[in-house]
Amino acid sequence: MTRDELLALFPDNTSGDISAADLRSAVGELYDAAHTATQAYAYRWSTASPPGAGRVTMTWALGVQTLHLSETSDDGLAFPFGLSGSAAVIVLSTAAGQKLILSVTGAASDFGTYRDVPANVTQVTGTVPANNDAVTVSLAVRQ
């Protein structure tokens, strides 16, 4: 939820328009935000599987999928594996507005230079990126 969406739950309260549901929603969003660590990594989209160094690929569709992710990003940073299932969300996004949002559903399988991460894709925006397009892989983990 964005800051503006959160504030929209609280109109000027001259007539008592703030409901208990609005308060519960706002408190829940604030709690989640305070207990979630996020980090972004620069990758490149790959049409090949398994992906090479700094590459990421998967089926660009809703539902249960496998994310194929290089152990290092395009700029050489190590991606943190060993994530706890339901507490981790990964967002793949491009500068052109293409986006996948997925929930990690289990432990990653290690294949040496890349990992397969079981996930459920909950949102798809746009079409699949072209091979070698820059992709930001953002990780959010609830603590």
C-alpha positions as CSV (number, residue, x, y, z in Angstrom):
1,M,0.0,0.0,0.0
2,T,1.4,3.4,-0.9
3,R,1.6,6.3,1.6
4,D,-1.3,8.1,-0.3
5,E,-3.4,5.0,-0.2
6,L,-2.8,4.6,3.5
7,L,-3.6,8.3,4.2
8,A,-6.8,8.0,2.1
9,L,-8.1,5.6,4.8
10,F,-8.2,8.6,7.1
11,P,-10.4,11.4,5.7
12,D,-10.8,14.5,7.9
13,N,-12.6,13.0,10.8
14,T,-15.1,15.8,11.4
15,S,-18.0,13.4,11.0
16,G,-16.5,10.1,12.3
17,D,-15.8,8.6,8.9
18,I,-12.7,6.6,10.1
19,S,-13.9,3.0,10.6
20,A,-12.5,0.3,12.7
21,A,-11.7,-1.6,9.5
22,D,-9.7,1.4,8.2
23,L,-7.7,1.5,11.4
24,R,-7.0,-2.3,11.3
25,S,-5.9,-2.0,7.7
26,A,-3.6,0.9,8.4
27,V,-2.0,-0.7,11.5
28,G,-1.5,-4.0,9.6
29,E,0.2,-2.2,6.7
30,L,2.4,-0.2,9.0
31,Y,3.4,-3.3,11.0
32,D,4.3,-5.2,7.8
33,A,6.3,-2.3,6.5
34,A,8.3,-2.0,9.8
35,H,9.1,-5.8,9.8
36,T,10.0,-6.3,6.1
37,A,13.6,-6.0,4.8
38,T,14.0,-5.3,1.1
39,Q,16.9,-5.4,-1.3
40,A,17.2,-4.9,-5.1
41,Y,19.6,-6.7,-7.5
42,A,20.5,-5.9,-11.1
43,Y,20.0,-8.9,-13.4
44,R,19.5,-9.5,-17.2
45,W,16.5,-11.5,-18.6
46,S,17.5,-14.7,-20.3
47,T,15.6,-16.8,-22.8
48,A,17.9,-19.8,-22.0
49,S,17.4,-22.2,-19.1
50,P,19.5,-22.7,-17.1
51,P,20.5,-19.0,-16.8
52,G,24.1,-17.9,-17.1
53,A,25.9,-15.6,-14.7
54,G,23.8,-12.5,-13.8
55,R,20.7,-13.9,-15.6
56,V,17.2,-14.7,-14.5
57,T,14.4,-16.5,-16.3
58,M,11.0,-18.2,-15.7
59,T,7.6,-18.6,-17.4
60,W,6.0,-15.2,-17.7
61,A,2.5,-16.2,-16.4
62,L,0.3,-16.5,-13.3
63,G,0.4,-19.6,-11.1
64,V,2.9,-22.0,-9.7
65,Q,6.3,-21.5,-11.4
66,T,10.0,-22.1,-11.0
67,L,12.3,-19.0,-10.9
68,H,15.7,-19.8,-12.4
69,L,18.1,-17.3,-10.9
70,S,21.9,-17.0,-11.2
71,E,23.6,-17.1,-7.8
72,T,25.1,-13.7,-8.6
73,S,23.6,-10.6,-10.1
74,D,24.7,-8.9,-13.3
75,D,27.1,-6.7,-11.2
76,G,28.5,-9.6,-9.2
77,L,26.5,-9.4,-6.0
78,A,25.5,-12.7,-4.3
79,F,21.7,-13.2,-4.1
80,P,20.7,-14.4,-0.6
81,F,19.2,-17.9,-0.8
82,G,17.8,-20.0,2.2
83,L,14.7,-17.8,2.4
84,S,11.8,-18.9,4.5
85,G,8.9,-19.8,2.2
86,S,5.8,-17.7,2.9
87,A,7.7,-14.7,4.2
88,A,9.6,-14.0,1.0
89,V,8.3,-12.0,-2.0
90,I,10.3,-11.5,-5.2
91,V,9.4,-8.8,-7.7
92,L,10.9,-8.9,-11.2
93,S,10.6,-5.5,-13.0
94,T,11.9,-3.6,-16.0
95,A,12.2,0.1,-16.8
96,A,9.5,-0.5,-19.4
97,G,7.0,-1.4,-16.7
98,Q,6.9,-5.2,-17.1
99,K,6.5,-6.9,-13.8
100,L,6.1,-10.2,-12.1
101,I,5.3,-10.5,-8.4
102,L,5.8,-13.9,-6.8
103,S,5.7,-15.5,-3.4
104,V,8.5,-18.0,-2.6
105,T,6.8,-21.3,-1.7
106,G,9.8,-23.4,-0.6
107,A,13.5,-23.9,-0.4
108,A,15.7,-23.2,-3.5
109,S,17.4,-26.1,-5.3
110,D,21.2,-25.5,-5.7
111,F,22.6,-26.3,-9.2
112,G,26.1,-24.8,-8.6
113,T,25.9,-21.5,-10.5
114,Y,22.2,-20.9,-10.3
115,R,19.2,-21.9,-8.2
116,D,15.7,-23.0,-8.9
117,V,13.3,-21.2,-6.6
118,P,9.7,-22.6,-6.3
119,A,7.2,-19.7,-6.4
120,N,3.6,-18.7,-7.0
121,V,3.3,-15.8,-9.4
122,T,0.4,-13.6,-8.1
123,Q,0.7,-10.7,-10.6
124,V,1.8,-10.2,-14.2
125,T,2.1,-6.8,-15.9
126,G,3.1,-6.6,-19.5
127,T,4.8,-9.0,-21.8
128,V,7.9,-11.1,-21.3
129,P,11.1,-9.0,-21.5
130,A,13.4,-9.5,-24.5
131,N,16.6,-11.5,-24.1
132,N,19.3,-9.6,-22.2
133,D,16.9,-6.8,-21.1
134,A,17.8,-5.3,-17.7
135,V,15.6,-6.7,-14.9
136,T,15.6,-5.6,-11.3
137,V,15.1,-8.5,-8.9
138,S,13.7,-7.1,-5.7
139,L,13.5,-9.3,-2.6
140,A,11.2,-8.5,0.4
141,V,11.5,-10.7,3.5
142,R,9.3,-10.4,6.5
143,Q,11.3,-10.6,9.7
